[in-house]
Amino acid sequence: MTILTNYQLMHNQKRKFDPKNKRDIEIFKTFLADNKWNGPCPFILEEPHTIIPEMLKDKYIRSQFNIPEPMAEIFK
């Protein structure tokens, strides 16, 4: 994990998106419907992704098809 990711997790500012968590899915669904967050985005950006909405879509789709997430280049 990056330094920023560790900092955000340690200080409870944001959390990782869990596609199996109903609350996270509802937040994502509201974002898709309104095209905005209700307040600050509650999720951290995880490598190798570059933008949060695309990361959420990718993680959700992969969870539906049981496809593992890609590893960041720094972990290979």
Contacts in CASP RR format, 6 or more apart in sequence:
PFRMAT RR
TARGET T0000
AUTHOR 0000-0000-0000
METHOD contacts of the structure
MODEL  1
MTILTNYQLMHNQKRKFDPKNKRDIEIFKTFLADNKWNGPCPFILEEPHT
IIPEMLKDKYIRSQFNIPEPMAEIFK
1 9 0 8 1.000
1 47 0 8 1.000
2 47 0 8 1.000
4 44 0 8 1.000
5 44 0 8 1.000
5 45 0 8 1.000
5 46 0 8 1.000
5 47 0 8 1.000
7 13 0 8 1.000
8 14 0 8 1.000
8 44 0 8 1.000
9 15 0 8 1.000
9 16 0 8 1.000
9 44 0 8 1.000
14 41 0 8 1.000
14 42 0 8 1.000
14 43 0 8 1.000
14 44 0 8 1.000
15 42 0 8 1.000
15 43 0 8 1.000
15 44 0 8 1.000
16 43 0 8 1.000
16 44 0 8 1.000
16 46 0 8 1.000
17 24 0 8 1.000
17 28 0 8 1.000
17 43 0 8 1.000
17 46 0 8 1.000
17 55 0 8 1.000
17 56 0 8 1.000
17 59 0 8 1.000
18 24 0 8 1.000
19 25 0 8 1.000
19 59 0 8 1.000
19 60 0 8 1.000
19 62 0 8 1.000
19 63 0 8 1.000
19 64 0 8 1.000
20 63 0 8 1.000
24 43 0 8 1.000
25 60 0 8 1.000
27 37 0 8 1.000
27 42 0 8 1.000
28 56 0 8 1.000
28 60 0 8 1.000
30 38 0 8 1.000
31 37 0 8 1.000
31 53 0 8 1.000
31 56 0 8 1.000
41 52 0 8 1.000
43 52 0 8 1.000
43 55 0 8 1.000
43 56 0 8 1.000
45 51 0 8 1.000
45 52 0 8 1.000
45 55 0 8 1.000
46 55 0 8 1.000
47 72 0 8 1.000
47 73 0 8 1.000
47 74 0 8 1.000
47 75 0 8 1.000
48 70 0 8 1.000
48 71 0 8 1.000
48 72 0 8 1.000
48 73 0 8 1.000
49 55 0 8 1.000
49 58 0 8 1.000
58 69 0 8 1.000
59 69 0 8 1.000
61 67 0 8 1.000
62 68 0 8 1.000
62 69 0 8 1.000
END
